[in-house]
Amino acid sequence: MNYTLAVFKSRYATLNFATLLRANHIPVAIINTPQSISNACGISVKFLSDFYPKVQPILSKINLSSFDGFYSYVGNGINKKLIKL
């Protein structure tokens, strides 16, 4: 399974975005942001990459000033790395 992270600079925006995704029937998890992403607030929204095309339009419904970007896990097993989309 491939996952994508939505990363924000604000905890409020992160939680608001997770609520919006859940309201649109997209399963999400709130996770600690990986340390390699230094600009973030500390938590991120994690969702299956299959939902990425549905998630992008929902992003336009919130304040984009705190949005830091989407990151995708690439690779398999232990060798996974984050790539900014």
Backbone bond lengths (Angstrom), bond angles and torsions (degrees), N, CA, C in turn:
res aa  C-N    CA-C-N  psi(-1)  N-CA   C-N-CA  omega(-1)  CA-C   N-CA-C  phi
1 M - - - 1.451 - - 1.517 109.69 -
2 N 1.312 115.44 136.90 1.459 121.07 177.93 1.523 108.97 -105.46
3 Y 1.322 114.63 138.32 1.452 120.71 -178.30 1.524 110.73 -119.24
4 T 1.325 114.24 154.19 1.454 121.99 174.55 1.521 107.45 -124.33
5 L 1.318 116.38 144.37 1.457 122.45 176.04 1.515 109.43 -111.27
6 A 1.317 116.35 136.50 1.466 122.24 169.39 1.518 105.41 -102.63
7 V 1.321 116.28 121.53 1.460 121.85 -173.09 1.529 109.40 -114.89
8 F 1.325 114.78 133.04 1.458 122.15 -179.98 1.520 109.29 -127.72
9 K 1.323 116.11 160.43 1.463 122.12 177.23 1.523 111.39 -90.38
10 S 1.329 116.51 -5.68 1.457 122.32 -177.40 1.527 109.76 -124.87
11 R 1.326 116.08 133.08 1.468 120.15 176.93 1.524 110.11 -63.83
12 Y 1.332 116.91 -39.54 1.463 120.74 179.56 1.528 110.76 -59.12
13 A 1.324 117.10 -46.26 1.466 120.60 179.91 1.529 111.14 -63.86
14 T 1.324 116.73 -38.86 1.459 121.09 178.54 1.522 110.29 -60.44
15 L 1.314 116.71 -50.08 1.465 120.91 -178.30 1.524 111.49 -67.87
16 N 1.320 117.32 -36.88 1.459 121.89 177.44 1.534 110.48 -63.23
17 F 1.316 116.49 -42.92 1.458 121.41 179.80 1.532 110.37 -65.39
18 A 1.305 117.79 -41.44 1.469 121.15 177.61 1.527 110.36 -60.97
19 T 1.321 117.13 -41.00 1.466 121.10 177.96 1.523 110.93 -63.51
20 L 1.334 116.58 -43.23 1.467 120.18 177.80 1.527 111.90 -61.26
21 L 1.325 116.83 -42.05 1.460 119.80 179.60 1.526 110.87 -65.31
22 R 1.316 116.93 -43.97 1.474 120.07 178.27 1.526 111.21 -61.48
23 A 1.334 117.11 -38.91 1.469 120.91 177.94 1.521 111.30 -63.91
24 N 1.331 116.93 -23.29 1.466 122.24 177.66 1.527 111.68 -99.66
25 H 1.336 116.07 19.91 1.468 123.58 174.49 1.523 113.14 61.89
26 I 1.317 116.06 36.09 1.463 121.62 175.49 1.527 106.91 -109.05
27 P 1.330 117.26 116.48 1.464 119.16 -179.52 1.523 111.48 -69.88
28 V 1.326 115.38 132.08 1.459 121.09 -177.94 1.518 110.01 -135.04
29 A 1.313 114.49 164.61 1.465 122.30 171.28 1.521 107.41 -134.94
30 I 1.307 115.78 144.10 1.460 121.14 173.06 1.531 105.55 -94.26
31 I 1.324 116.18 123.24 1.463 120.24 -178.01 1.527 109.68 -128.18
32 N 1.315 115.61 163.66 1.462 120.16 171.67 1.526 108.52 -68.63
33 T 1.304 116.40 133.85 1.454 120.63 178.80 1.522 109.49 -67.98
34 P 1.333 117.73 132.79 1.469 119.64 177.46 1.533 111.30 -56.35
35 Q 1.315 116.38 145.53 1.459 121.27 -176.92 1.519 113.26 -62.48
36 S 1.327 117.09 -22.92 1.465 119.78 -179.52 1.530 111.94 -69.41
37 I 1.328 117.56 -14.17 1.470 121.95 176.22 1.519 106.34 -102.55
38 S 1.302 116.90 96.85 1.461 120.71 -169.91 1.526 114.74 -85.46
39 N 1.322 119.68 -18.48 1.467 121.78 -175.04 1.522 113.54 -84.28
40 A 1.297 118.04 -2.37 1.459 121.57 -170.78 1.523 112.54 -85.27
41 C 1.336 114.66 169.20 1.465 121.23 -178.46 1.521 112.67 -82.42
42 G 1.308 118.15 -11.60 1.458 120.45 179.20 1.518 113.92 120.01
43 I 1.340 116.98 -22.01 1.454 120.80 175.18 1.515 109.26 -128.32
44 S 1.335 115.63 151.67 1.460 121.74 -179.76 1.518 109.60 -137.35
45 V 1.321 115.39 164.15 1.457 122.04 176.34 1.526 107.73 -99.00
46 K 1.320 115.60 123.84 1.459 121.48 -179.55 1.525 108.83 -108.85
47 F 1.342 116.23 133.51 1.461 120.76 177.88 1.520 108.92 -147.29
48 L 1.318 116.33 161.22 1.459 121.02 177.46 1.521 110.18 -64.34
49 S 1.301 116.67 136.80 1.469 121.30 -178.56 1.522 112.65 -60.00
50 D 1.325 117.60 -24.20 1.464 120.90 177.50 1.528 111.91 -59.33
51 F 1.326 117.30 -26.29 1.464 121.98 -179.17 1.535 113.10 -86.91
52 Y 1.305 118.10 -4.01 1.469 121.40 -175.11 1.539 112.90 -52.86
53 P 1.346 119.91 -44.78 1.473 118.51 178.79 1.528 113.74 -62.44
54 K 1.327 118.18 -26.94 1.468 121.36 178.57 1.526 111.62 -83.98
55 V 1.331 116.29 -24.99 1.464 121.15 -176.04 1.523 111.86 -77.78
56 Q 1.317 117.46 -37.21 1.469 120.66 -176.43 1.532 113.14 -55.27
57 P 1.338 120.87 -46.63 1.476 119.17 179.56 1.529 113.39 -65.71
58 I 1.325 116.99 -29.59 1.463 120.19 179.66 1.524 110.40 -67.52
59 L 1.312 116.52 -30.66 1.462 121.23 -179.79 1.531 111.58 -59.50
60 S 1.308 117.16 -31.24 1.472 120.52 -178.13 1.528 112.16 -67.83
61 K 1.320 118.39 -11.40 1.461 121.91 -178.64 1.529 113.20 -85.24
62 I 1.333 117.59 -4.14 1.460 119.47 -178.63 1.524 110.35 -123.49
63 N 1.314 115.74 173.03 1.457 122.44 179.75 1.532 109.53 -68.72
64 L 1.309 116.72 114.49 1.460 121.10 -176.59 1.518 114.08 -79.25
65 S 1.314 118.71 -9.20 1.459 119.91 -175.60 1.531 112.49 -64.00
66 S 1.313 117.29 -25.84 1.463 119.11 179.85 1.527 112.36 -97.83
67 F 1.320 117.84 -1.11 1.466 120.81 179.61 1.521 109.71 -74.63
68 D 1.331 115.99 127.95 1.466 121.28 -178.71 1.519 112.37 -102.37
69 G 1.317 118.34 -20.58 1.456 120.38 176.54 1.513 113.66 138.24
70 F 1.318 113.97 169.68 1.459 122.21 173.22 1.520 107.78 -99.07
71 Y 1.316 115.90 141.01 1.456 122.55 177.34 1.518 108.22 -129.31
72 S 1.308 115.64 138.54 1.454 120.85 -179.57 1.518 109.99 -117.08
73 Y 1.329 115.42 139.70 1.465 120.48 173.14 1.517 108.29 -78.82
74 V 1.316 117.42 128.01 1.457 123.36 -179.74 1.523 108.17 -122.57
75 G 1.307 115.78 138.56 1.458 120.54 179.22 1.505 110.77 111.66
76 N 1.323 115.28 -170.00 1.457 119.32 179.51 1.518 110.48 -139.26
77 G 1.317 115.11 152.73 1.459 120.21 177.94 1.513 113.46 58.88
78 I 1.304 115.88 -135.04 1.465 122.40 -176.89 1.526 111.45 -71.57
79 N 1.312 118.20 -23.97 1.458 122.36 -174.03 1.529 114.04 -85.44
80 K 1.333 118.45 23.82 1.455 120.47 179.04 1.524 110.25 -74.81
81 K 1.332 115.41 143.71 1.455 119.94 174.26 1.527 108.93 -137.24
82 L 1.316 116.21 159.73 1.450 122.03 -179.65 1.513 110.85 -93.38
83 I 1.319 115.79 134.08 1.458 122.33 176.98 1.530 107.70 -123.12
84 K 1.324 117.50 128.90 1.470 120.63 177.29 1.513 108.76 -74.42
85 L 1.331 115.56 130.57 1.473 120.51 -179.53 1.523 110.85 -87.97
